[in-house]
């Protein structure tokens, strides 16, 4: 996640430098800089949410796999197998 935050910050710096360099109208430059800041904040929150979601999914899937590994399949198979009668 931290690598993505760094990437987002680097993109934000690039966008701000672009605005400083090419946007001559001060009001427009200020508005675009605010937009860049809000966009970076949103992107970081989205990345964190996605990361947290994936972490939770992996943890829960691991728990389910461990539970399935403890299941006694032999006993289950015996309950479904018909008993043969001795004659």
PAKOLFI-886496 format. One record per atom (N, C-alpha, C, O, CB): residue in three letters; x, y, z. Coordinates in steps of 0.2 Angstrom, whole numbers, padded with zeros to 4 digits, always signed. Glycine has a CB too. Layout:
ALAXYZ
...
***
This chain:
UNK+0004-0006+0000
UNK+0000+0000+0000
UNK+0004+0006+0000
UNK+0003+0011-0003
UNK-0005+0000+0006
UNK+0010+0006+0004
UNK+0014+0012+0004
UNK+0017+0014-0002
UNK+0018+0020-0004
UNK+0020+0011+0009
UNK+0019+0009-0006
UNK+0022+0010-0013
UNK+0016+0014-0017
UNK+0018+0018-0021
UNK+0024+0003-0017
UNK+0010+0012-0017
UNK+0005+0015-0020
UNK+0004+0022-0018
UNK+0003+0027-0022
UNK-0002+0011-0020
UNK+0004+0023-0011
UNK+0004+0030-0009
UNK+0010+0035-0012
UNK+0008+0040-0014
UNK+0004+0030-0001
UNK+0015+0032-0012
UNK+0021+0035-0015
UNK+0020+0037-0022
UNK+0021+0043-0025
UNK+0028+0031-0014
UNK+0017+0032-0026
UNK+0016+0033-0033
UNK+0010+0039-0034
UNK+0011+0043-0038
UNK+0013+0027-0036
UNK+0005+0039-0029
UNK+0000+0044-0030
UNK+0003+0051-0028
UNK+0001+0055-0031
UNK-0006+0042-0025
UNK+0007+0051-0023
UNK+0011+0057-0021
UNK+0015+0060-0027
UNK+0015+0066-0029
UNK+0015+0056-0015
UNK+0018+0055-0030
UNK+0023+0058-0036
UNK+0018+0060-0042
UNK+0020+0065-0045
UNK+0027+0052-0039
UNK+0013+0057-0043
UNK+0008+0059-0048
UNK+0006+0066-0047
UNK+0005+0071-0051
UNK+0003+0054-0050
UNK+0004+0067-0040
UNK+0001+0073-0038
UNK+0006+0079-0039
UNK+0004+0084-0041
UNK-0001+0073-0030
UNK+0012+0078-0037
UNK+0018+0083-0038
UNK+0018+0084-0045
UNK+0019+0090-0047
UNK+0025+0080-0035
UNK+0018+0079-0050
UNK+0019+0081-0057
UNK+0013+0085-0059
UNK+0014+0090-0063
UNK+0019+0074-0061
UNK+0007+0083-0057
UNK+0001+0087-0059
UNK+0002+0095-0057
UNK+0000+0099-0060
UNK-0005+0084-0056
UNK+0004+0095-0050
UNK+0005+0102-0048
UNK+0010+0106-0051
UNK+0009+0112-0053
UNK+0006+0102-0040
UNK+0015+0103-0053
UNK+0020+0106-0057
UNK+0018+0108-0064
UNK+0020+0113-0067
UNK+0027+0102-0058
UNK+0014+0104-0067
UNK+0011+0105-0073
UNK+0007+0112-0073
UNK+0007+0116-0077
UNK+0007+0099-0076
UNK+0002+0112-0068
UNK-0002+0118-0067
UNK+0002+0124-0066
UNK+0001+0129-0068
UNK-0007+0116-0060
UNK+0007+0124-0061
UNK+0012+0129-0060
UNK+0015+0132-0067
UNK+0016+0138-0068
UNK+0017+0128-0055
UNK+0017+0127-0071
UNK+0021+0129-0077
UNK+0016+0132-0082
UNK+0018+0137-0085
UNK+0024+0123-0079
UNK+0010+0129-0083
UNK+0007+0130-0089
UNK+0000+0134-0088
UNK-0002+0137-0093
UNK+0005+0124-0093
UNK-0002+0135-0082
UNK-0009+0138-0081
UNK-0007+0145-0078
UNK-0004+0146-0073
UNK-0013+0135-0076
UNK-0008+0150-0082
UNK-0006+0157-0080
UNK-0011+0161-0076
UNK-0009+0165-0072
UNK-0005+0161-0087
UNK-0017+0159-0077
UNK-0023+0162-0073
UNK-0022+0160-0066
UNK-0023+0154-0064
UNK-0030+0161-0076
UNK-0021+0164-0061
UNK-0020+0162-0054
UNK-0026+0159-0051
UNK-0026+0154-0047
UNK-0019+0168-0050
UNK-0032+0161-0052
UNK-0038+0158-0050
UNK-0039+0151-0052
UNK-0041+0146-0048
UNK-0044+0162-0051
UNK-0038+0150-0059
UNK-0038+0143-0062
UNK-0033+0139-0059
UNK-0035+0133-0057
UNK-0038+0144-0069
UNK-0027+0141-0058
UNK-0022+0137-0055
UNK-0023+0135-0048
UNK-0022+0129-0046
UNK-0015+0141-0055
UNK-0026+0140-0044
UNK-0028+0138-0037
UNK-0033+0132-0037
UNK-0033+0128-0033
UNK-0030+0144-0033
UNK-0038+0133-0041
UNK-0044+0128-0042
UNK-0041+0121-0044
UNK-0043+0116-0041
UNK-0049+0131-0047
UNK-0037+0121-0049
UNK-0034+0115-0052
UNK-0030+0112-0046
UNK-0029+0106-0046
UNK-0030+0116-0058
UNK-0026+0116-0043
UNK-0022+0113-0037
UNK-0026+0110-0032
UNK-0024+0104-0029
UNK-0017+0118-0034
UNK-0032+0113-0030
UNK-0036+0110-0025
UNK-0039+0103-0028
UNK-0040+0098-0024
UNK-0042+0115-0024
UNK-0041+0103-0034
UNK-0043+0097-0038
UNK-0038+0092-0037
UNK-0040+0086-0036
UNK-0045+0099-0045
UNK-0032+0093-0038
UNK-0026+0088-0038
UNK-0026+0086-0031
UNK-0025+0079-0030
UNK-0020+0091-0040
UNK-0026+0090-0026
UNK-0026+0088-0019
UNK-0032+0083-0017
UNK-0031+0078-0014
UNK-0026+0094-0014
UNK-0038+0085-0019
UNK-0044+0081-0018
UNK-0043+0074-0021
UNK-0045+0069-0018
UNK-0050+0085-0020
UNK-0041+0074-0027
UNK-0040+0068-0031
UNK-0035+0063-0028
UNK-0036+0057-0028
UNK-0038+0070-0039
UNK-0030+0066-0026
UNK-0025+0062-0022
UNK-0027+0059-0016
UNK-0026+0053-0014
UNK-0018+0066-0021
UNK-0031+0063-0012
UNK-0034+0061-0006
UNK-0039+0055-0007
UNK-0039+0050-0004
UNK-0038+0066-0002
UNK-0043+0056-0012
UNK-0048+0051-0014
UNK-0045+0044-0016
UNK-0047+0039-0014
UNK-0053+0053-0020
UNK-0039+0045-0020
UNK-0036+0039-0023
UNK-0033+0035-0017
UNK-0033+0029-0017
UNK-0030+0041-0028
UNK-0030+0039-0012
UNK-0027+0035-0007
UNK-0032+0032-0003
UNK-0031+0026-0001
UNK-0023+0040-0002
UNK-0038+0034-0002
UNK-0043+0031+0002
UNK-0046+0025-0002
UNK-0047+0020+0001
UNK-0049+0036+0003
UNK-0046+0026-0009
UNK-0048+0020-0013
UNK-0043+0014-0012
UNK-0045+0008-0012
UNK-0050+0022-0020
UNK-0037+0016-0013
UNK-0032+0011-0012
UNK-0032+0007-0006
UNK-0031+0001-0005
UNK-0025+0014-0014
UNK-0033+0011+0000
UNK-0033+0008+0006
UNK-0039+0004+0007
UNK-0039-0002+0010
UNK-0033+0014+0012
UNK-0045+0006+0005
UNK-0051+0002+0005
UNK-0050-0005+0001
UNK-0052-0010+0004
UNK-0057+0006+0002
UNK-0047-0004-0005
UNK-0046-0010-0009
UNK-0041-0015-0005
UNK-0042-0021-0005
UNK-0043-0008-0016
UNK-0036-0012-0002
UNK-0031-0016+0001
UNK-0034-0020+0007
UNK-0033-0026+0008
UNK-0025-0012+0003
UNK-0038-0016+0011
UNK-0041-0019+0017
UNK-0046-0024+0015
UNK-0046-0029+0018
UNK-0045-0013+0021
UNK-0050-0023+0010
UNK-0054-0028+0007
UNK-0051-0035+0005
UNK-0053-0040+0007
UNK-0058-0025+0001
UNK-0045-0034+0001
UNK-0042-0040-0001
UNK-0039-0043+0005
UNK-0039-0050+0005
UNK-0036-0038-0006
UNK-0036-0040+0010
UNK-0033-0043+0016
UNK-0039-0047+0020
UNK-0037-0053+0022
UNK-0030-0037+0021
UNK-0045-0044+0021
UNK-0050-0048+0024
UNK-0052-0054+0020
UNK-0053-0059+0023
UNK-0056-0043+0025
UNK-0053-0053+0014
UNK-0055-0059+0010
UNK-0050-0065+0010
UNK-0051-0070+0011
UNK-0055-0057+0002
UNK-0043-0063+0010
UNK-0038-0068+0010
UNK-0038-0071+0017
UNK-0037-0077+0018
UNK-0031-0065+0009
UNK-0039-0067+0023
UNK-0039-0070+0029
UNK-0045-0075+0030
UNK-0044-0080+0033
UNK-0040-0064+0035
UNK-0051-0073+0028
UNK-0057-0077+0029
UNK-0056-0083+0024
UNK-0058-0089+0026
UNK-0063-0073+0027
UNK-0054-0083+0018
UNK-0053-0089+0014
UNK-0048-0093+0017
UNK-0049-0100+0017
UNK-0050-0087+0007
UNK-0043-0091+0020
UNK-0038-0095+0024
UNK-0041-0099+0029
UNK-0040-0105+0030
UNK-0032-0091+0026
UNK-0045-0095+0033
UNK-0049-0099+0039
UNK-0053-0104+0036
UNK-0053-0110+0039
UNK-0053-0094+0043
UNK-0057-0103+0031
UNK-0061-0108+0028
UNK-0057-0114+0025
UNK-0059-0120+0026
UNK-0065-0105+0022
UNK-0051-0113+0022
UNK-0047-0118+0020
UNK-0044-0122+0026
UNK-0044-0129+0025
UNK-0041-0116+0016
UNK-0043-0119+0031
UNK-0040-0123+0037
UNK-0046-0127+0040
UNK-0045-0133+0042
UNK-0037-0118+0042
UNK-0052-0124+0040
UNK-0058-0128+0043
UNK-0059-0134+0039
UNK-0060-0139+0041
UNK-0064-0124+0044
UNK-0059-0133+0032
UNK-0060-0139+0027
UNK-0055-0144+0028
UNK-0056-0150+0027
UNK-0060-0136+0020
UNK-0049-0142+0030
UNK-0043-0147+0031
UNK-0044-0151+0037
UNK-0041-0157+0037
UNK-0037-0143+0031
UNK-0048-0149+0042
UNK-0049-0152+0048
UNK-0055-0157+0048
UNK-0056-0161+0052
UNK-0050-0148+0054
UNK-0059-0157+0042
UNK-0065-0161+0041
UNK-0063-0168+0040
UNK-0058-0170+0037
UNK-0069-0158+0035
UNK-0067-0172+0043
UNK-0065-0180+0043
UNK-0069-0182+0037
UNK-0075-0184+0038
UNK-0067-0183+0050
UNK-0066-0183+0031
UNK-0069-0185+0025
UNK-0071-0192+0025
UNK-0076-0195+0022
UNK-0065-0183+0019
UNK-0067-0196+0029
UNK-0068-0203+0030
UNK-0075-0205+0033
UNK-0079-0209+0031
UNK-0062-0207+0033
UNK-0076-0201+0038
UNK-0082-0202+0042
UNK-0088-0200+0038
UNK-0093-0203+0038
UNK-0082-0198+0049
UNK-0087-0195+0034
UNK-0093-0192+0030
UNK-0094-0198+0025
UNK-0100-0199+0023
UNK-0091-0186+0027
UNK-0089-0200+0022
UNK-0090-0206+0016
UNK-0093-0212+0019
UNK-0098-0215+0016
UNK-0083-0208+0014
UNK-0092-0214+0025
UNK-0095-0219+0029
UNK-0103-0218+0030
UNK-0107-0223+0029
UNK-0092-0221+0035
UNK-0105-0212+0031
UNK-0112-0211+0032
UNK-0116-0211+0025
UNK-0122-0212+0026
UNK-0113-0204+0035
UNK-0113-0210+0020
UNK-0116-0210+0013
UNK-0116-0217+0010
UNK-0119-0218+0005
UNK-0113-0205+0009
UNK-0111-0221+0013
UNK-0110-0228+0010
UNK-0116-0232+0013
UNK-0116-0233+0019
UNK-0103-0230+0011
UNK-0119-0236+0009
UNK-0124-0240+0011
UNK-0121-0246+0015
UNK-0116-0249+0013
UNK-0129-0243+0006
UNK-0124-0248+0020
UNK-0121-0254+0024
UNK-0123-0260+0020
UNK-0129-0261+0018
UNK-0124-0254+0032
UNK-0119-0265+0020
UNK-0120-0271+0016
UNK-0122-0276+0022
UNK-0119-0277+0027
UNK-0114-0274+0012
UNK-0128-0280+0020
UNK-0130-0285+0025
UNK-0127-0291+0024
UNK-0126-0293+0018
UNK-0138-0285+0025
UNK-0125-0295+0029
UNK-0122-0301+0029
UNK-0128-0306+0028
UNK-0133-0306+0032
UNK-0117-0303+0035
UNK-0127-0311+0024
UNK-0132-0316+0023
UNK-0130-0323+0025
UNK-0134-0328+0025
UNK-0135-0316+0016
***
